[in-house]
Amino acid sequence: MRKGLWAGLLALLIASASYAQLPRLLPTDGKLGELAGRRHPFPLLEINNKVVRLAPGGLLYDRQNRTILHNQLPDYSPVLFVDDSKGDIARLYLLRPDELERLERTLKR
């Protein structure tokens, strides 16, 4: 009984540690930009020195892939964003340095 409990606990620990090492899946149709986060009131954002609007139902993701609110955006950050048919921002991802490097290499090809 006790060996089974320890084996289950060890399996759970290994599974959760391996999941944490997976890279975040980012949209392939996204565009790179530089966010100036706290300059404008909700729902406005400034990306690449252009003021844009967050779409109704638009999502903002932090560097750990958690959804955040507009007031939790950093002052400046590299981002990957997806716009909708009206040009509003449907999804915005704050990028970690390794993700930015990977995306820049992919776009150069």
Beta strands, then each sheet from edge to edge (+ up, - down):
strand 1: 31-36
strand 2: 44-47
strand 3: 50-61
strand 4: 67-68
strand 5: 76-83
strand 6: 89-94
sheet 1: 4+ 3- 2+ 1- 5+ 6-
end
